[in-house]
Each structure stands twice: as structure tokens, then as C-alpha cells.
Amino acid sequence: MSPIIRSATLDDKEAIIDLLQGHMEASWSRERWVRVLSTRWVGPDKPIEIGQVVLDDGRLVGFIGCVTADRVIMEHPVRTGSISSFYLLKPYRGCGLGKAMMLATTSNPEVTYTVTGASPNTEKMMLASGFSVLDRDRYIWRATGTANTSAVSIHENVWTIRDRLPAHQRRLLEDHEDINIRVIGIDGGGTLSLAFFSVKVKDEGVTYWSVLHLSDPEHFAKYVEALTDHLLEGNAVLACDRRYLGKDIDAQLEVLKAPHYFKSRTLAPRMIDHLYSEIVLLDLKMA
């Protein structure tokens, strides 16, 4: 074997999908795998980065995807890369190719990279590839029926308040308009903020409203109990990665089944969210 690693291009699309559908998740349609190679959030004048492929004698034997987005965070343009669909055929494992693929994919110092689907036993490789832990736990809340909801209005149809939002928040809505997420407006104390959620039933039968992005974490924390009582029904919880709130609060903590990782020279952990990622693009459950 003499495998080589190179940047993936859109010309590799069919071979990549064959590999992923044939060996990683056969139950997914080809249309769903196409989303891994989506460049919907890449600026028209920006270079396209979709990951790396491993070739052996012209045959594609490995792929690591990167869902790239050109977006605005804290009023500054940034590029983010969400690592996705990391697969290497078994005969090529254990010889350093996995780490080499990760290093090659995350080599651009101007990009903030995240990994949310890695298993805990991959931490050694993640740290050796320059990643740090983004979060190991999250806050969770359950409805109590006791919250004071009189001081806040909850908007479940945020398009009715679109004109009240600043331009960067309207762009978040538009960029994710056709994606299966829930966006809630929190209107209280003279402030209107947005909370983006992935709503999924986990294996244990609990419905998780998992925070993907908060436009104003302090505002969210102030009204989270009212929000929880308004949104949650039955066996459901609202979950928020600990880093978002920036400080310890009086709420239950739950350890993540798999840590989240990041690699960035430009963004602090609290500024890194789950929008523009494989989580929303592939409609995945949060770990």
C-alpha cells in the first residue's frame, strides 16, 4: 500500500458518496450524503474547502469532510469548519493516516474548526491534532410549571418579528430557513433575543431541545425557566452547552456522551456555536 492524502474536490463527489454509503451509513440516501459536500455557506469569491481524501493506486479509501461556512460572528467575518464523515477503510487504520488526514483538513489558521461527533476514546488524537476541549457537559432544565411568565413573551414564529431583528440575526434565519431546527424569540426586559434549537428524541425516549446558538446568552439565562415552561411537554428537557453562559449557574449539569472539540486562533469558546455545521446540515442528534 502506498496511500496519498490530498484535498477533496467536488469532482470526487460520487466516489466519496460511494465510500460513505457503502461503509459508513448505508441507510442514508445519496441525497443526504450529498449534503456533506454542500458549499451553500461558502462565499462566491472564497476558496472551497470540503475536506481530504485518501487514495491508494487511484482508489478512494478514506475521506474526512469539512462543512465550511463564511459567516459573521460578533460583527466580524469568519470562516468555520465543522468536521464531518471521518472514514478510513480498515486495512488503512492504525498507521497514522487518520491523524494525518485530520491535520491536513484543519491546517488553515484562519478557520475555526469544531468536532461534535467524536467518541471519547479519540481524545488523544484530537489533542495531538491541535484541538482543545470545547465542552464536556451541559446544563439541562425540565418544565416545572412554576416559572413567572408574565414578564416575557415567547415567539415561536420568529418570522413575525423578523423586522425587529438586526441584519446579522436575519441572516442566521435566512441561512437556515430550510433546515430542520427550531428558532424561538425571547422578548422581555426591553430586549429581544433568539435561541436556535435542535429538537430530537434520544435513545432513552427523552426529547432534547439542544441549544445550537444564543444571540444573547445572559438574556436567555434570565428567562430560561419561563422558556422551559412554555416550550416543554411530557418527557422533555432543554439542554445548553456549559460554555455558552460563561459562568456557573444554579442548574443541573449533565456530562456529554462525547466531548466537543475546537481548534481556533480567532474565536473564544463561548463564541463558537453549532450553526453552519454537520449537526444542522445532516439533521443529526447532538451527542
HUHUWO-V938627 format. One record per backbone hydrogen bond with DSSP energy under -0.5 kcal/mol. NH is the residue of the N-H (numbers start at 0). CO is the residue of the C=O. Records with the same first field share a line. If there is no record, write none. Layout:
NH = CO + CO
This chain:
3 = 54
5 = 52
7 = 50
11 = 8
12 = 9
15 = 11
16 = 12
17 = 13
18 = 14
19 = 15
20 = 16
21 = 17
22 = 18
23 = 19
24 = 19
27 = 24
32 = 28
33 = 29
34 = 30 + 31
35 = 32
36 = 32 + 33
37 = 34
41 = 38
45 = 42
48 = 46
49 = 7
51 = 63
52 = 5
53 = 61
54 = 3
55 = 58
58 = 55
60 = 53 + 58
61 = 53
62 = 86
63 = 51
64 = 83
65 = 49
66 = 81
67 = 65
68 = 79
69 = 40
70 = 68 + 77
72 = 75
75 = 72
77 = 70
78 = 109
79 = 68
80 = 111
81 = 66
82 = 80 + 113
83 = 64
86 = 62 + 84
88 = 60
91 = 88
92 = 89
94 = 91
99 = 95
100 = 96
101 = 97
102 = 98
103 = 99
104 = 100
105 = 101
106 = 103
108 = 106
110 = 107
111 = 78
112 = 110 + 262
113 = 80
114 = 260
121 = 118
122 = 119
125 = 121
126 = 122
127 = 123
128 = 124
129 = 126
130 = 125
131 = 261
133 = 259
134 = 259
137 = 253
138 = 239
139 = 251
140 = 237
148 = 146
151 = 148
152 = 186
154 = 152 + 184
155 = 153
157 = 155
159 = 156
160 = 157
161 = 158
163 = 160
164 = 161
168 = 165
169 = 165
170 = 166
171 = 167
172 = 168
173 = 169
174 = 170
175 = 171 + 172
176 = 173
178 = 175
180 = 178
181 = 196
183 = 194
184 = 154
185 = 192
186 = 152 + 184
187 = 185 + 190
188 = 150
190 = 187
192 = 185
194 = 183
195 = 212
196 = 181
197 = 209
198 = 196
199 = 197 + 207
201 = 199 + 205
204 = 201
206 = 234
207 = 199 + 205
208 = 206 + 236
209 = 197 + 207
210 = 238
211 = 195
212 = 195
214 = 193
219 = 215
220 = 216
221 = 217
222 = 218
223 = 219
226 = 222
227 = 223
228 = 224
229 = 225
230 = 226
231 = 227
235 = 233
236 = 206
237 = 140
238 = 208
239 = 138
241 = 136
243 = 240
244 = 241
245 = 241 + 242
250 = 248
251 = 139
253 = 137
255 = 135
256 = 286
259 = 134
260 = 114
261 = 131
262 = 112
270 = 267
271 = 268
272 = 270
273 = 211
274 = 211
276 = 273
280 = 276
281 = 277
283 = 278
